[in-house]
Amino acid sequence: MTEEKQYLTKEKYQEFKKELEDLRTNRRKEVAENLEYAKKLGDLSENAEYQQAREEQASVEDRINHLEQVLKTAVILNDRHSDNVGIGSTVKVEKTGDKEAHTYKIVGSEEADMAEGKVSNLSPLGAALIGKKKGDILSVSTPKGKVSYTLISIE
């Protein structure tokens, strides 16, 4: 299995490190205590508390494994200043037919959040923007059909 690079800002990298540390030190301990308590309640085959504690344990371990993998393959992004759009660029685009421009930052998939204007480099819009220059017109396939954007600026 090849390891895919995870592009993260410094802030998101630190946030993930902090979450991982908390999961390892606090959440694992809490889950283990819940599991011990549930075991004491009797018959494990019909013990809902025990089943829930096991599911919670599996969930915590999955998240720990995921974060370890992300941090291991992380590439830390610096704000990018270039004539071409790349991961780390902040762009302003205008949808054809709209009068209002939208600003997006191109980030890795772990950090994407449209509500915050962070678009994944793997999303249709993010992928279409990569490598483009100011003034370029790009076409993006969406569930509602193709949408055209004009790249107004790159920061």
VMD Tcl script that draws the C-alpha trace (Angstrom):
set ca {
  {0.00 0.00 0.00}
  {1.42 3.37 -0.99}
  {1.21 6.18 1.49}
  {-0.65 9.19 0.16}
  {0.71 12.58 1.21}
  {-1.55 14.59 3.48}
  {-1.25 18.34 2.99}
  {-1.81 20.27 6.23}
  {-1.34 23.83 7.43}
  {0.89 24.27 10.48}
  {-2.21 25.03 12.56}
  {-4.05 21.86 11.51}
  {-0.90 19.76 12.06}
  {-0.62 21.09 15.63}
  {-4.37 20.56 16.19}
  {-4.07 16.91 15.08}
  {-1.00 16.37 17.30}
  {-2.90 17.77 20.28}
  {-5.95 15.59 19.53}
  {-3.75 12.49 19.20}
  {-2.05 13.19 22.52}
  {-5.43 13.65 24.22}
  {-6.76 10.41 22.73}
  {-3.68 8.48 23.84}
  {-3.53 9.85 27.37}
  {-7.09 10.71 28.38}
  {-9.65 9.02 26.13}
  {-7.96 5.58 26.18}
  {-7.99 5.71 29.98}
  {-11.66 6.77 30.11}
  {-12.68 4.02 27.69}
  {-10.71 1.40 29.65}
  {-12.46 2.49 32.86}
  {-15.87 2.29 31.15}
  {-15.00 -1.17 29.85}
  {-13.98 -2.39 33.31}
  {-17.17 -1.02 34.85}
  {-19.30 -2.65 32.14}
  {-17.55 -6.02 32.63}
  {-18.59 -5.96 36.28}
  {-22.26 -5.70 35.31}
  {-22.45 -9.39 34.46}
  {-23.25 -11.48 31.37}
  {-21.23 -9.92 28.53}
  {-23.40 -11.40 25.76}
  {-26.42 -9.33 26.79}
  {-24.63 -6.36 28.35}
  {-25.44 -3.19 26.37}
  {-22.98 -1.09 28.38}
  {-20.18 -3.53 27.57}
  {-21.04 -3.54 23.85}
  {-21.15 0.26 23.80}
  {-17.80 0.48 25.62}
  {-16.24 -1.93 23.09}
  {-17.58 0.14 20.19}
  {-16.24 3.31 21.81}
  {-12.85 1.63 22.29}
  {-12.77 0.61 18.62}
  {-13.73 4.13 17.57}
  {-10.98 5.73 19.68}
  {-8.37 3.26 18.36}
  {-9.48 3.88 14.77}
  {-9.13 7.64 15.25}
  {-5.68 7.20 16.84}
  {-4.53 5.04 13.91}
  {-5.95 7.52 11.40}
  {-4.25 10.51 13.04}
  {-0.93 8.65 13.32}
  {-1.06 7.88 9.59}
  {-2.01 11.46 8.66}
  {0.77 12.95 10.79}
  {3.31 10.44 9.48}
  {2.61 11.38 5.85}
  {1.93 15.09 6.46}
  {3.43 17.75 4.25}
  {3.26 21.09 6.03}
  {1.95 23.88 3.80}
  {3.29 27.37 3.84}
  {1.25 30.18 2.37}
  {2.06 30.03 -1.29}
  {2.79 33.08 -3.40}
  {3.12 32.22 -7.06}
  {1.66 33.01 -10.46}
  {0.15 29.51 -10.61}
  {-2.39 28.05 -8.22}
  {-1.08 25.30 -5.97}
  {-1.85 23.73 -2.62}
  {-1.61 26.54 -0.09}
  {-2.75 29.25 -2.52}
  {-5.61 31.56 -1.70}
  {-7.66 32.32 -4.80}
  {-10.54 34.57 -5.71}
  {-12.90 33.17 -8.35}
  {-16.10 34.37 -9.95}
  {-18.70 31.94 -11.14}
  {-19.93 32.73 -14.65}
  {-23.24 34.55 -14.32}
  {-22.59 35.68 -10.73}
  {-21.58 39.21 -9.82}
  {-19.99 38.14 -6.54}
  {-16.48 36.70 -6.26}
  {-15.61 33.97 -3.74}
  {-12.30 33.45 -1.98}
  {-10.98 29.95 -1.30}
  {-7.80 28.50 0.13}
  {-6.57 25.29 -1.52}
  {-5.79 22.76 1.22}
  {-5.37 19.01 1.65}
  {-8.40 16.76 1.98}
  {-8.07 16.41 5.78}
  {-8.53 20.14 6.22}
  {-11.22 20.93 3.65}
  {-14.16 22.92 4.99}
  {-16.33 24.86 2.55}
  {-17.91 26.84 5.40}
  {-14.45 28.27 6.12}
  {-13.59 28.68 2.43}
  {-11.08 25.81 2.46}
  {-11.30 23.67 -0.68}
  {-9.59 20.30 -1.01}
  {-7.00 19.92 -3.74}
  {-8.84 16.68 -4.62}
  {-12.29 18.29 -4.96}
  {-13.55 19.11 -8.46}
  {-13.04 22.86 -7.94}
  {-9.67 22.46 -6.20}
  {-8.35 20.06 -8.84}
  {-9.52 22.38 -11.65}
  {-7.76 25.36 -10.04}
  {-4.36 23.67 -9.60}
  {-1.86 25.08 -12.10}
  {-4.14 27.86 -13.36}
  {-3.09 31.52 -13.71}
  {-4.86 34.80 -13.06}
  {-7.48 35.42 -15.76}
  {-7.86 31.75 -16.70}
  {-11.35 30.37 -17.18}
  {-11.94 26.91 -15.81}
  {-14.80 24.47 -16.14}
  {-15.87 22.27 -13.22}
  {-18.18 19.27 -13.46}
  {-20.83 19.30 -10.74}
  {-23.92 17.15 -10.11}
  {-25.96 19.94 -11.73}
  {-23.71 20.08 -14.81}
  {-20.64 22.05 -15.83}
  {-19.94 25.36 -14.12}
  {-17.43 27.90 -15.39}
  {-15.28 30.10 -13.16}
  {-12.88 32.94 -13.89}
  {-9.75 33.09 -11.74}
  {-9.60 36.71 -10.58}
  {-6.57 36.63 -8.29}
  {-4.02 34.37 -6.58}
  {-2.59 35.26 -3.19}
}
mol new
graphics top color blue
foreach p $ca { graphics top sphere $p radius 0.5 }
foreach p [lrange $ca 0 end-1] q [lrange $ca 1 end] { graphics top cylinder $p $q radius 0.2 }
display resetview
